[in-house]
Amino acid sequence: MQRTIRQLLWHAAGFGFAALWIIPFVWVIRMAFLPKQSAIGSGWSWSFTLDNLIHVWHAAPFVTFFLNTLLVCGGVLAIQLVTLTMAAYAFARVRFAGRELLFMLFLVQIMVPPDVLIFSNYQVLNELGLLDTKVGIMLPYFASSFGVFLLRQSFKQLPNELEEAARVEGASRWRTLWQIFVPLSRPIYVSFAIVSVSFHWNDFLWPLIVTNSVDNRLLTVGLAMFAKSTESGAQWSDVSAATLIVAAPLMIAFLAFQKQVIGSFMSSGIKG
Protein backbone atom coordinates (compact mmCIF):
# COMPACT_ATOMS: atom_id res chain seq x y z
CA MET A 1 0.00 0.00 0.00
CA GLN A 2 2.77 2.44 0.94
CA ARG A 3 4.63 1.58 -2.26
CA THR A 4 1.55 2.37 -4.33
CA ILE A 5 1.05 5.70 -2.57
CA ARG A 6 4.73 6.54 -3.10
CA GLN A 7 4.46 5.79 -6.81
CA LEU A 8 1.33 7.91 -7.10
CA LEU A 9 3.09 10.81 -5.40
CA TRP A 10 6.07 10.50 -7.76
CA HIS A 11 3.74 10.39 -10.77
CA ALA A 12 1.83 13.42 -9.50
CA ALA A 13 5.07 15.32 -9.03
CA GLY A 14 6.19 14.33 -12.52
CA PHE A 15 2.93 15.50 -14.07
CA GLY A 16 3.20 18.73 -12.10
CA PHE A 17 6.68 19.52 -13.44
CA ALA A 18 5.52 18.55 -16.94
CA ALA A 19 2.61 20.97 -16.64
CA LEU A 20 4.97 23.78 -15.65
CA TRP A 21 6.78 23.28 -18.96
CA ILE A 22 3.83 22.61 -21.27
CA ILE A 23 1.36 25.26 -20.06
CA PRO A 24 3.36 28.23 -21.45
CA PHE A 25 3.84 26.40 -24.75
CA VAL A 26 0.13 25.62 -25.01
CA TRP A 27 -0.61 29.28 -24.26
CA VAL A 28 1.71 30.37 -27.10
CA ILE A 29 0.01 27.98 -29.53
CA ARG A 30 -3.45 29.22 -28.52
CA MET A 31 -2.48 32.89 -28.83
CA ALA A 32 -0.84 32.28 -32.21
CA PHE A 33 -4.13 31.05 -33.71
CA LEU A 34 -6.42 33.40 -31.78
CA PRO A 35 -7.83 36.51 -33.52
CA LYS A 36 -6.45 39.76 -32.14
CA GLN A 37 -9.88 40.93 -31.01
CA SER A 38 -10.29 37.78 -28.92
CA ALA A 39 -6.70 37.85 -27.65
CA ILE A 40 -7.18 41.20 -25.90
CA GLY A 41 -10.56 40.22 -24.49
CA SER A 42 -11.10 38.91 -20.98
CA GLY A 43 -13.32 35.94 -21.83
CA TRP A 44 -12.59 32.54 -23.34
CA SER A 45 -12.89 32.21 -27.09
CA TRP A 46 -12.80 29.22 -29.44
CA SER A 47 -12.08 31.39 -32.48
CA PHE A 48 -9.39 30.21 -34.86
CA THR A 49 -7.42 32.02 -37.54
CA LEU A 50 -4.23 31.76 -39.60
CA ASP A 51 -4.02 35.49 -40.19
CA ASN A 52 -1.47 35.97 -37.40
CA LEU A 53 1.00 33.53 -38.95
CA ILE A 54 0.51 35.00 -42.42
CA HIS A 55 0.92 38.55 -41.15
CA VAL A 56 4.06 37.74 -39.17
CA TRP A 57 5.62 35.78 -42.03
CA HIS A 58 5.32 38.81 -44.32
CA ALA A 59 6.06 41.43 -41.64
CA ALA A 60 9.63 40.24 -41.10
CA PRO A 61 12.15 38.46 -43.37
CA PHE A 62 11.71 35.08 -41.70
CA VAL A 63 12.72 33.29 -44.91
CA THR A 64 16.15 34.92 -44.64
CA PHE A 65 16.33 34.13 -40.93
CA PHE A 66 15.45 30.49 -41.61
CA LEU A 67 18.06 30.11 -44.34
CA ASN A 68 20.73 31.77 -42.20
CA THR A 69 19.92 29.53 -39.23
CA LEU A 70 19.95 26.37 -41.34
CA LEU A 71 23.27 27.38 -42.88
CA VAL A 72 24.88 28.14 -39.52
CA CYS A 73 23.57 24.99 -37.82
CA GLY A 74 24.51 22.77 -40.75
CA GLY A 75 27.92 24.37 -41.27
CA VAL A 76 28.90 24.20 -37.61
CA LEU A 77 27.76 20.58 -37.32
CA ALA A 78 29.60 19.47 -40.47
CA ILE A 79 32.93 20.94 -39.33
CA GLN A 80 32.42 19.77 -35.75
CA LEU A 81 31.95 16.18 -36.89
CA VAL A 82 35.30 16.28 -38.68
CA THR A 83 37.26 18.00 -35.92
CA LEU A 84 35.84 16.00 -33.03
CA THR A 85 36.31 12.71 -34.92
CA MET A 86 40.03 13.31 -35.51
CA ALA A 87 40.62 14.70 -32.01
CA ALA A 88 38.73 11.86 -30.31
CA TYR A 89 40.61 9.23 -32.30
CA ALA A 90 43.95 10.83 -31.39
CA PHE A 91 43.09 10.92 -27.68
CA ALA A 92 41.67 7.38 -27.70
CA ARG A 93 43.99 5.41 -30.01
CA VAL A 94 47.17 7.35 -30.75
CA ARG A 95 49.90 7.16 -28.11
CA PHE A 96 51.97 10.31 -27.63
CA ALA A 97 53.73 12.03 -24.77
CA GLY A 98 51.45 14.00 -22.46
CA ARG A 99 48.24 12.64 -23.99
CA GLU A 100 46.31 12.36 -20.73
CA LEU A 101 47.46 15.77 -19.49
CA LEU A 102 46.57 17.39 -22.78
CA PHE A 103 43.15 15.74 -22.71
CA MET A 104 42.48 17.01 -19.19
CA LEU A 105 43.43 20.53 -20.27
CA PHE A 106 41.19 20.11 -23.30
CA LEU A 107 38.25 19.17 -21.06
CA VAL A 108 38.64 22.36 -19.05
CA GLN A 109 36.73 24.02 -21.90
CA ILE A 110 33.60 22.19 -20.77
CA MET A 111 33.73 24.03 -17.44
CA VAL A 112 34.15 27.43 -19.08
CA PRO A 113 30.78 29.00 -20.04
CA PRO A 114 30.78 30.20 -23.66
CA ASP A 115 29.55 33.63 -22.56
CA VAL A 116 32.81 34.22 -20.69
CA LEU A 117 34.72 34.10 -23.99
CA ILE A 118 32.45 36.51 -25.85
CA PHE A 119 34.75 39.53 -25.49
CA SER A 120 37.92 37.69 -26.57
CA ASN A 121 36.10 36.00 -29.47
CA TYR A 122 34.70 39.35 -30.55
CA GLN A 123 38.17 40.88 -30.56
CA VAL A 124 39.55 38.03 -32.68
CA LEU A 125 36.72 38.31 -35.20
CA ASN A 126 37.21 42.06 -35.35
CA GLU A 127 40.90 41.63 -36.19
CA LEU A 128 40.03 39.02 -38.83
CA GLY A 129 37.34 41.23 -40.35
CA LEU A 130 34.63 38.60 -39.79
CA LEU A 131 32.12 40.65 -37.82
CA ASP A 132 28.58 40.58 -39.19
CA THR A 133 29.26 37.43 -41.22
CA LYS A 134 27.94 33.91 -41.01
CA VAL A 135 31.48 32.57 -40.73
CA GLY A 136 31.96 34.84 -37.72
CA ILE A 137 28.93 33.29 -36.03
CA MET A 138 30.19 29.78 -36.68
CA LEU A 139 33.93 30.13 -36.08
CA PRO A 140 34.04 29.86 -32.24
CA TYR A 141 32.06 26.60 -32.37
CA PHE A 142 34.06 24.66 -34.97
CA ALA A 143 35.50 22.52 -32.15
CA SER A 144 33.56 20.94 -29.29
CA SER A 145 35.25 19.56 -26.19
CA PHE A 146 31.97 17.95 -25.13
CA GLY A 147 31.73 16.10 -28.46
CA VAL A 148 35.37 15.01 -28.24
CA PHE A 149 34.76 13.64 -24.76
CA LEU A 150 31.72 11.64 -25.85
CA LEU A 151 33.36 10.26 -28.97
CA ARG A 152 36.62 9.42 -27.22
CA GLN A 153 34.70 7.27 -24.74
CA SER A 154 33.03 5.46 -27.63
CA PHE A 155 36.30 4.87 -29.48
CA LYS A 156 37.97 3.53 -26.32
CA GLN A 157 35.19 0.97 -25.86
CA LEU A 158 35.72 -0.57 -29.30
CA PRO A 159 37.82 -3.78 -29.24
CA ASN A 160 41.48 -3.41 -30.16
CA GLU A 161 41.13 -6.50 -32.34
CA LEU A 162 39.16 -4.49 -34.91
CA GLU A 163 42.00 -2.05 -35.42
CA GLU A 164 44.61 -4.80 -35.44
CA ALA A 165 42.64 -6.76 -38.05
CA ALA A 166 42.38 -3.65 -40.22
CA ARG A 167 46.14 -3.11 -40.02
CA VAL A 168 46.75 -6.74 -41.02
CA GLU A 169 44.63 -6.10 -44.09
CA GLY A 170 46.81 -3.11 -44.93
CA ALA A 171 44.39 -0.37 -43.90
CA SER A 172 45.88 2.94 -42.81
CA ARG A 173 44.84 4.78 -39.66
CA TRP A 174 42.77 7.16 -41.77
CA ARG A 175 40.88 4.34 -43.47
CA THR A 176 40.42 2.48 -40.18
CA LEU A 177 38.96 5.60 -38.59
CA TRP A 178 36.40 6.40 -41.28
CA GLN A 179 35.42 2.84 -42.25
CA ILE A 180 35.38 1.13 -38.85
CA PHE A 181 35.32 3.55 -35.92
CA VAL A 182 32.91 6.11 -37.38
CA PRO A 183 30.16 3.64 -38.48
CA LEU A 184 30.31 1.79 -35.15
CA SER A 185 29.88 5.07 -33.24
CA ARG A 186 26.78 6.21 -35.12
CA PRO A 187 24.60 6.64 -31.96
CA ILE A 188 27.17 9.05 -30.52
CA TYR A 189 27.14 11.11 -33.71
CA VAL A 190 23.33 11.24 -33.75
CA SER A 191 23.18 12.28 -30.09
CA PHE A 192 25.79 14.97 -30.55
CA ALA A 193 24.10 16.24 -33.72
CA ILE A 194 20.83 16.68 -31.82
CA VAL A 195 22.56 18.61 -29.04
CA SER A 196 24.57 20.76 -31.47
CA VAL A 197 21.67 21.69 -33.74
CA SER A 198 19.37 22.43 -30.79
CA PHE A 199 21.99 24.64 -29.15
CA HIS A 200 22.80 26.69 -32.24
CA TRP A 201 19.15 26.92 -33.32
CA ASN A 202 18.29 28.50 -29.96
CA ASP A 203 21.51 30.48 -29.47
CA PHE A 204 20.83 34.18 -29.04
CA LEU A 205 23.53 36.21 -27.27
CA TRP A 206 26.49 35.48 -29.58
CA PRO A 207 24.58 36.02 -32.88
CA LEU A 208 23.08 39.20 -31.41
CA ILE A 209 26.52 40.64 -30.63
CA VAL A 210 28.24 39.58 -33.86
CA THR A 211 25.58 40.50 -36.43
CA ASN A 212 24.20 43.90 -37.33
CA SER A 213 22.52 43.40 -40.70
CA VAL A 214 19.27 41.63 -41.49
CA ASP A 215 21.03 39.48 -44.10
CA ASN A 216 23.07 37.71 -41.39
CA ARG A 217 20.62 37.51 -38.50
CA LEU A 218 19.41 34.19 -37.14
CA LEU A 219 15.89 33.23 -36.11
CA THR A 220 16.31 33.98 -32.42
CA VAL A 221 17.70 37.47 -33.08
CA GLY A 222 15.05 38.12 -35.71
CA LEU A 223 12.34 37.06 -33.26
CA ALA A 224 13.71 39.42 -30.59
CA MET A 225 13.82 42.32 -33.05
CA PHE A 226 10.28 41.57 -34.19
CA ALA A 227 8.98 41.37 -30.60
CA LYS A 228 10.71 44.65 -29.79
CA SER A 229 9.02 46.32 -32.73
CA THR A 230 5.53 45.53 -31.40
CA GLU A 231 3.86 48.62 -30.05
CA SER A 232 1.88 47.30 -27.09
CA GLY A 233 0.51 44.25 -25.34
CA ALA A 234 -2.21 44.11 -27.97
CA GLN A 235 0.34 42.46 -30.28
CA TRP A 236 0.64 39.27 -28.22
CA SER A 237 -0.95 37.27 -31.04
CA ASP A 238 1.78 38.37 -33.45
CA VAL A 239 4.57 37.71 -30.96
CA SER A 240 3.15 34.26 -30.20
CA ALA A 241 2.84 33.48 -33.90
CA ALA A 242 6.46 34.50 -34.47
CA THR A 243 7.58 32.39 -31.51
CA LEU A 244 5.71 29.40 -32.90
CA ILE A 245 7.36 29.86 -36.30
CA VAL A 246 10.79 29.77 -34.66
CA ALA A 247 10.09 26.82 -32.35
CA ALA A 248 7.97 24.68 -34.68
CA PRO A 249 10.77 23.12 -36.82
CA LEU A 250 12.58 21.60 -33.83
CA MET A 251 9.34 20.43 -32.26
CA ILE A 252 8.16 18.81 -35.50
CA ALA A 253 11.55 17.18 -36.03
CA PHE A 254 11.48 15.74 -32.51
CA LEU A 255 7.95 14.37 -32.89
CA ALA A 256 8.80 12.87 -36.29
CA PHE A 257 12.01 11.19 -35.13
CA GLN A 258 11.16 10.64 -31.48
CA LYS A 259 12.10 6.96 -31.41
CA GLN A 260 15.41 7.56 -33.16
CA VAL A 261 16.26 10.46 -30.85
CA ILE A 262 15.53 8.56 -27.64
CA GLY A 263 17.22 5.42 -28.98
CA SER A 264 20.40 7.29 -29.86
CA PHE A 265 20.71 8.78 -26.37
CA MET A 266 20.00 5.44 -24.70
CA SER A 267 22.57 3.58 -26.80
CA SER A 268 25.21 6.29 -26.40
CA GLY A 269 25.52 6.01 -22.65
CA ILE A 270 29.05 6.61 -21.34
CA LYS A 271 30.64 3.51 -19.87
CA GLY A 272 33.95 2.81 -18.24
C-alpha positions in Angstrom: 0.0 0.0 0.0 2.8 2.4 0.9 4.6 1.6 -2.3 1.5 2.4 -4.3 1.1 5.7 -2.6 4.7 6.5 -3.1 4.5 5.8 -6.8 1.3 7.9 -7.1 3.1 10.8 -5.4 6.1 10.5 -7.8 3.7 10.4 -10.8 1.8 13.4 -9.5 5.1 15.3 -9.0 6.2 14.3 -12.5 2.9 15.5 -14.1 3.2 18.7 -12.1 6.7 19.5 -13.4 5.5 18.6 -16.9 2.6 21.0 -16.6 5.0 23.8 -15.6 6.8 23.3 -19.0 3.8 22.6 -21.3 1.4 25.3 -20.1 3.4 28.2 -21.4 3.8 26.4 -24.7 0.1 25.6 -25.0 -0.6 29.3 -24.3 1.7 30.4 -27.1 0.0 28.0 -29.5 -3.4 29.2 -28.5 -2.5 32.9 -28.8 -0.8 32.3 -32.2 -4.1 31.0 -33.7 -6.4 33.4 -31.8 -7.8 36.5 -33.5 -6.5 39.8 -32.1 -9.9 40.9 -31.0 -10.3 37.8 -28.9 -6.7 37.9 -27.6 -7.2 41.2 -25.9 -10.6 40.2 -24.5 -11.1 38.9 -21.0 -13.3 35.9 -21.8 -12.6 32.5 -23.3 -12.9 32.2 -27.1 -12.8 29.2 -29.4 -12.1 31.4 -32.5 -9.4 30.2 -34.9 -7.4 32.0 -37.5 -4.2 31.8 -39.6 -4.0 35.5 -40.2 -1.5 36.0 -37.4 1.0 33.5 -38.9 0.5 35.0 -42.4 0.9 38.5 -41.2 4.1 37.7 -39.2 5.6 35.8 -42.0 5.3 38.8 -44.3 6.1 41.4 -41.6 9.6 40.2 -41.1 12.2 38.5 -43.4 11.7 35.1 -41.7 12.7 33.3 -44.9 16.1 34.9 -44.6 16.3 34.1 -40.9 15.5 30.5 -41.6 18.1 30.1 -44.3 20.7 31.8 -42.2 19.9 29.5 -39.2 20.0 26.4 -41.3 23.3 27.4 -42.9 24.9 28.1 -39.5 23.6 25.0 -37.8 24.5 22.8 -40.7 27.9 24.4 -41.3 28.9 24.2 -37.6 27.8 20.6 -37.3 29.6 19.5 -40.5 32.9 20.9 -39.3 32.4 19.8 -35.7 31.9 16.2 -36.9 35.3 16.3 -38.7 37.3 18.0 -35.9 35.8 16.0 -33.0 36.3 12.7 -34.9 40.0 13.3 -35.5 40.6 14.7 -32.0 38.7 11.9 -30.3 40.6 9.2 -32.3 43.9 10.8 -31.4 43.1 10.9 -27.7 41.7 7.4 -27.7 44.0 5.4 -30.0 47.2 7.4 -30.8 49.9 7.2 -28.1 52.0 10.3 -27.6 53.7 12.0 -24.8 51.5 14.0 -22.5 48.2 12.6 -24.0 46.3 12.4 -20.7 47.5 15.8 -19.5 46.6 17.4 -22.8 43.1 15.7 -22.7 42.5 17.0 -19.2 43.4 20.5 -20.3 41.2 20.1 -23.3 38.3 19.2 -21.1 38.6 22.4 -19.1 36.7 24.0 -21.9 33.6 22.2 -20.8 33.7 24.0 -17.4 34.1 27.4 -19.1 30.8 29.0 -20.0 30.8 30.2 -23.7 29.5 33.6 -22.6 32.8 34.2 -20.7 34.7 34.1 -24.0 32.5 36.5 -25.9 34.8 39.5 -25.5 37.9 37.7 -26.6 36.1 36.0 -29.5 34.7 39.3 -30.6 38.2 40.9 -30.6 39.5 38.0 -32.7 36.7 38.3 -35.2 37.2 42.1 -35.4 40.9 41.6 -36.2 40.0 39.0 -38.8 37.3 41.2 -40.4 34.6 38.6 -39.8 32.1 40.7 -37.8 28.6 40.6 -39.2 29.3 37.4 -41.2 27.9 33.9 -41.0 31.5 32.6 -40.7 32.0 34.8 -37.7 28.9 33.3 -36.0 30.2 29.8 -36.7 33.9 30.1 -36.1 34.0 29.9 -32.2 32.1 26.6 -32.4 34.1 24.7 -35.0 35.5 22.5 -32.2 33.6 20.9 -29.3 35.3 19.6 -26.2 32.0 17.9 -25.1 31.7 16.1 -28.5 35.4 15.0 -28.2 34.8 13.6 -24.8 31.7 11.6 -25.8 33.4 10.3 -29.0 36.6 9.4 -27.2 34.7 7.3 -24.7 33.0 5.5 -27.6 36.3 4.9 -29.5 38.0 3.5 -26.3 35.2 1.0 -25.9 35.7 -0.6 -29.3 37.8 -3.8 -29.2 41.5 -3.4 -30.2 41.1 -6.5 -32.3 39.2 -4.5 -34.9 42.0 -2.0 -35.4 44.6 -4.8 -35.4 42.6 -6.8 -38.0 42.4 -3.7 -40.2 46.1 -3.1 -40.0 46.8 -6.7 -41.0 44.6 -6.1 -44.1 46.8 -3.1 -44.9 44.4 -0.4 -43.9 45.9 2.9 -42.8 44.8 4.8 -39.7 42.8 7.2 -41.8 40.9 4.3 -43.5 40.4 2.5 -40.2 39.0 5.6 -38.6 36.4 6.4 -41.3 35.4 2.8 -42.2 35.4 1.1 -38.8 35.3 3.5 -35.9 32.9 6.1 -37.4 30.2 3.6 -38.5 30.3 1.8 -35.1 29.9 5.1 -33.2 26.8 6.2 -35.1 24.6 6.6 -32.0 27.2 9.1 -30.5 27.1 11.1 -33.7 23.3 11.2 -33.7 23.2 12.3 -30.1 25.8 15.0 -30.6 24.1 16.2 -33.7 20.8 16.7 -31.8 22.6 18.6 -29.0 24.6 20.8 -31.5 21.7 21.7 -33.7 19.4 22.4 -30.8 22.0 24.6 -29.2 22.8 26.7 -32.2 19.2 26.9 -33.3 18.3 28.5 -30.0 21.5 30.5 -29.5 20.8 34.2 -29.0 23.5 36.2 -27.3 26.5 35.5 -29.6 24.6 36.0 -32.9 23.1 39.2 -31.4 26.5 40.6 -30.6 28.2 39.6 -33.9 25.6 40.5 -36.4 24.2 43.9 -37.3 22.5 43.4 -40.7 19.3 41.6 -41.5 21.0 39.5 -44.1 23.1 37.7 -41.4 20.6 37.5 -38.5 19.4 34.2 -37.1 15.9 33.2 -36.1 16.3 34.0 -32.4 17.7 37.5 -33.1 15.0 38.1 -35.7 12.3 37.1 -33.3 13.7 39.4 -30.6 13.8 42.3 -33.0 10.3 41.6 -34.2 9.0 41.4 -30.6 10.7 44.7 -29.8 9.0 46.3 -32.7 5.5 45.5 -31.4 3.9 48.6 -30.0 1.9 47.3 -27.1 0.5 44.2 -25.3 -2.2 44.1 -28.0 0.3 42.5 -30.3 0.6 39.3 -28.2 -0.9 37.3 -31.0 1.8 38.4 -33.5 4.6 37.7 -31.0 3.2 34.3 -30.2 2.8 33.5 -33.9 6.5 34.5 -34.5 7.6 32.4 -31.5 5.7 29.4 -32.9 7.4 29.9 -36.3 10.8 29.8 -34.7 10.1 26.8 -32.3 8.0 24.7 -34.7 10.8 23.1 -36.8 12.6 21.6 -33.8 9.3 20.4 -32.3 8.2 18.8 -35.5 11.6 17.2 -36.0 11.5 15.7 -32.5 8.0 14.4 -32.9 8.8 12.9 -36.3 12.0 11.2 -35.1 11.2 10.6 -31.5 12.1 7.0 -31.4 15.4 7.6 -33.2 16.3 10.5 -30.9 15.5 8.6 -27.6 17.2 5.4 -29.0 20.4 7.3 -29.9 20.7 8.8 -26.4 20.0 5.4 -24.7 22.6 3.6 -26.8 25.2 6.3 -26.4 25.5 6.0 -22.6 29.0 6.6 -21.3 30.6 3.5 -19.9 33.9 2.8 -18.2 
